[in-house]
Amino acid sequence: MHPSTDGELGDFLRSRRARIQPAQVGLPDHGRRRVPGLRREEVAQLAGVSVDYYIRLEQGRGRSVSDAVLDAIGRVLRLDDTEREYLRAVARPAAAHRASVAGQPPAKVRPGLRLLLDTMDRAPAFILGRRMDVRAWNAPADALLGFSRMPSERRNMPRQVFLEPRTRELYPDWPAVAAETVAHLRLYAGSHPKDGKLATLVGELSLASEDFRRLWADHQVKEKAHGVKRMAHPVVGELTLPYETLTLPGEPDQALVVYTPEPGSRTEERLRLLASWAATPGGADDQAASGSGVRVGESD
């Protein structure tokens, strides 16, 4: 399951054509098939390339494939914009992306970004780095998710989702959260095929979680640009949290995640109560017992 294997392109193409039925692309369905979805021959025909060329592509032997061919295959397989970008990344990994980041230190969070976090005193916000590591957070995010009280190696969203039992209680929609997390991690893998730490993370999660293994094998890719998360917080109860994810200028491997509760909503009131309660003497100890934290900080 190493994300840098040449089989990644073939696995992705096979998973995408398996979900397309012949009738969806105007082909007759001649009864039972040995494999679900489209055959390789059918994809090649519809994309306007030879069968031999498409087979070589699925085998990872088409590194010089053109944009036109990839666009044609994307059209046949009905890929969305994110999947098309992922297809290009795994079909023709750029030299810069193929360079390993495993030995590089984590990118520092700029002082200006830390100040931005600290001045966002009403909205929970945090910065994600490589492999969805949590790099920095503000006080509302700490009160909500308890980053400061986690061991540094656990400040990683996939590890939290799949290795911490309390997350299944924290997220009423845990299956959807888990699927989105893996899809975003898979998208990162397409652009960082030689990230040794990513391979270690995928191996760790694969050994520990059957759910992760199943979702990783599904080859879904998805941006987490915005959406809504529901939480059942152990202190203040149910929260409905729209979120926005912003890639930071000049820091392509860092993203700012901000929860934006509706003004005047019950969620906003409960977040305000949580922040106030967490700041009181004794609140930190009580939150530690329930899995939350109270200190502003940056991960190591």
C-alpha positions in Angstrom: 0.0 0.0 0.0 2.9 2.3 -0.5 1.6 5.4 -2.2 4.6 5.7 -4.5 4.1 2.3 -6.3 3.7 2.3 -10.1 0.6 0.3 -9.6 -1.2 3.3 -8.2 -2.2 4.6 -11.7 -3.6 1.2 -12.7 -5.4 0.7 -9.5 -7.0 4.1 -9.9 -8.1 3.5 -13.5 -9.5 0.1 -12.7 -11.5 1.4 -9.8 -12.9 4.3 -11.9 -13.9 2.1 -14.9 -15.5 -0.4 -12.5 -18.1 2.1 -11.5 -19.2 3.0 -15.1 -22.0 0.9 -16.6 -21.9 0.3 -20.4 -25.4 2.0 -20.8 -24.0 5.2 -19.2 -21.6 5.7 -22.1 -24.0 4.4 -24.9 -22.7 0.9 -25.1 -25.0 -2.2 -25.3 -24.9 -4.5 -22.3 -24.5 -8.0 -23.5 -25.4 -9.7 -20.3 -23.3 -10.9 -17.5 -19.7 -9.7 -17.3 -16.7 -11.2 -15.5 -15.8 -7.8 -14.1 -18.0 -4.9 -13.1 -18.1 -1.8 -15.2 -16.3 -1.1 -18.5 -13.7 -3.4 -20.0 -10.3 -2.0 -20.9 -11.1 -2.4 -24.6 -14.2 -0.3 -24.2 -12.4 2.5 -22.4 -9.7 2.5 -25.2 -12.4 2.6 -27.9 -14.3 5.4 -26.4 -11.1 7.4 -25.6 -9.8 7.0 -29.1 -6.6 5.1 -28.3 -5.4 1.7 -29.1 -6.2 -1.2 -26.7 -2.4 -1.9 -26.3 -1.7 1.7 -25.4 -4.4 1.8 -22.8 -3.2 -1.5 -21.3 0.3 -0.1 -21.0 -1.1 2.9 -19.3 -2.9 0.7 -16.7 0.3 -1.1 -16.2 2.2 2.1 -15.4 4.2 2.1 -18.7 2.7 5.3 -20.2 4.7 8.0 -18.4 4.8 10.2 -21.5 1.0 10.2 -22.0 -0.4 13.4 -23.4 -2.9 15.8 -21.9 -5.3 15.0 -24.7 -5.3 11.3 -23.9 -5.7 11.9 -20.2 -8.6 14.3 -20.9 -10.2 11.7 -23.1 -9.9 9.0 -20.5 -11.2 11.3 -17.9 -14.2 12.1 -20.0 -15.0 8.4 -20.6 -14.6 7.6 -16.9 -16.6 10.6 -15.9 -14.0 12.0 -13.6 -14.7 15.2 -11.7 -12.1 18.0 -11.6 -10.3 16.7 -8.5 -10.1 13.2 -10.0 -8.7 14.6 -13.3 -6.0 16.4 -11.4 -5.2 13.3 -9.5 -5.0 11.2 -12.7 -2.5 13.7 -14.1 -0.4 13.5 -10.9 -0.2 9.8 -10.8 0.2 9.4 -14.6 3.1 11.9 -14.8 4.5 12.7 -11.4 6.6 15.8 -11.7 10.2 15.7 -10.6 9.5 18.1 -7.8 6.7 16.0 -6.5 8.8 12.8 -6.7 11.4 14.2 -4.4 10.9 12.7 -1.0 9.8 15.0 1.9 10.4 12.3 4.5 13.7 13.7 5.6 12.7 17.3 5.6 11.6 19.1 8.8 8.0 20.2 9.0 7.4 23.6 7.4 7.3 26.2 10.1 4.0 28.2 10.6 4.8 31.8 9.8 4.5 34.3 12.7 1.9 36.2 10.7 -0.3 33.1 10.4 0.1 32.4 14.1 -1.1 36.0 14.8 -4.0 35.4 12.4 -5.0 32.3 14.4 -4.7 34.1 17.7 -6.9 37.0 16.6 -9.7 34.6 15.5 -11.0 34.5 19.0 -14.5 33.3 18.1 -14.0 30.8 15.4 -12.2 27.5 16.0 -9.3 27.4 13.5 -6.2 25.3 12.9 -3.5 24.7 10.3 -2.9 21.4 8.6 0.5 20.5 7.2 1.8 17.5 5.3 -0.2 14.3 5.7 -2.9 16.3 7.5 -0.7 16.9 10.5 -2.1 19.5 12.8 0.6 22.2 12.9 -1.0 25.1 14.9 -4.3 26.0 16.4 -6.1 28.8 18.3 -7.8 28.7 21.7 -11.4 27.9 20.4 -10.0 25.0 18.3 -8.1 23.7 21.3 -11.2 23.9 23.6 -13.2 22.1 20.9 -10.7 19.3 19.9 -8.0 19.3 22.6 -4.9 19.4 20.4 -2.6 20.7 23.2 -3.3 17.6 25.3 -2.5 15.1 22.5 0.9 13.5 22.2 2.6 15.2 19.2 2.5 12.1 17.1 -1.2 11.9 17.5 -1.8 15.5 16.2 -2.8 14.1 12.8 -6.3 14.0 11.5 -6.3 10.5 10.0 -4.8 9.0 13.2 -7.4 10.8 15.2 -10.3 9.6 13.0 -9.2 5.9 12.8 -7.1 5.3 16.0 -8.9 7.2 18.7 -12.2 5.5 19.8 -13.7 8.7 21.0 -13.9 10.1 17.5 -16.7 7.7 16.7 -18.7 9.3 19.5 -17.5 12.9 18.6 -18.7 12.6 15.0 -22.3 11.3 14.6 -21.5 11.1 10.9 -18.3 9.2 11.4 -18.5 7.0 8.3 -18.7 10.2 6.1 -15.9 11.9 8.0 -13.7 8.8 7.7 -14.4 8.5 3.9 -13.6 12.3 3.4 -10.4 12.0 5.4 -9.1 9.0 3.4 -10.1 10.7 0.1 -8.1 13.8 1.0 -5.1 11.8 2.1 -5.2 9.8 -1.1 -5.2 13.1 -3.0 -2.1 14.2 -1.1 -0.5 10.8 -2.0 -0.9 11.5 -5.7 1.2 14.6 -5.5 3.8 13.2 -3.0 4.5 9.6 -4.3 7.8 9.3 -2.5 6.8 10.6 0.9 8.2 8.0 3.2 6.3 9.3 6.2 3.1 9.0 4.3 3.9 5.4 3.5 4.5 4.8 7.2 1.2 6.4 8.1 -0.7 4.4 5.5 0.9 1.2 6.7 0.2 2.0 10.4 -3.5 2.8 9.7 -3.9 -0.2 7.4 -2.7 -2.6 10.1 -4.8 -1.0 12.8 -8.1 -0.3 11.0 -10.2 -2.5 8.7 -12.2 0.6 7.9 -9.1 2.5 6.7 -8.0 -0.5 4.6 -11.3 -0.7 2.9 -11.5 3.0 2.2 -7.9 3.3 1.0 -8.5 0.4 -1.4 -11.5 2.3 -2.9 -9.3 4.9 -4.4 -11.6 7.9 -3.8 -10.0 11.3 -4.1 -11.6 14.5 -2.9 -10.8 18.0 -1.8 -12.0 19.1 1.6 -12.5 22.7 0.6 -15.7 23.3 2.5 -18.6 21.4 4.1 -20.4 20.9 7.4 -19.4 18.7 10.3 -21.7 17.6 13.1 -20.1 17.0 16.5 -21.5 15.6 19.7 -19.1 17.3 22.1 -18.8 15.7 25.6 -19.1 19.1 27.4 -21.5 21.2 25.4 -23.4 18.7 23.3 -24.4 18.8 19.7 -22.7 21.2 17.3 -23.3 22.0 13.7 -20.1 23.4 12.2 -19.7 24.6 8.6 -16.1 24.8 7.7 -13.8 26.4 5.1 -10.4 25.1 4.1 -8.0 27.6 2.6 -4.6 26.8 1.0 -2.1 29.4 2.4 -0.3 31.6 -0.1 3.4 30.7 -0.4 2.8 27.5 1.7 1.4 24.8 -0.7 1.7 22.1 2.0 -0.3 24.1 4.6 -4.0 24.8 4.8 -6.1 26.9 7.2 -9.3 25.2 8.4 -11.9 27.5 10.0 -15.2 26.4 11.5 -17.8 29.1 10.9 -20.9 28.6 13.0 -24.0 30.6 12.0 -24.2 33.9 13.9 -26.8 33.7 16.7 -27.1 29.9 16.3 -27.2 27.5 19.2 -23.8 26.2 18.0 -22.3 29.7 18.3 -23.7 30.0 21.8 -22.3 26.6 22.8 -18.9 27.4 21.4 -18.8 30.6 23.4 -19.8 28.7 26.5 -17.1 26.1 25.8 -14.4 28.7 25.4 -15.4 30.5 28.6 -15.7 27.3 30.6 -12.3 26.0 29.3 -10.6 29.2 30.4 -11.8 28.9 34.0 -9.7 27.3 36.8 -10.5 23.6 36.8 -11.9 23.6 33.3 -8.7 22.3 31.8 -8.6 19.3 34.1 -12.3 18.5 33.4 -11.7 18.8 29.7 -8.7 16.6 29.8 -10.9 13.9 31.3 -13.4 14.3 28.5 -10.7 14.5 25.8 -10.4 18.2 25.1 -7.7 20.8 25.9 -7.3 24.5 26.5 -3.9 25.8 25.5 -3.0 27.8 22.4 0.0 26.3 20.7 1.9 24.8 17.8 2.8 21.2 17.4 6.4 20.1 17.4 
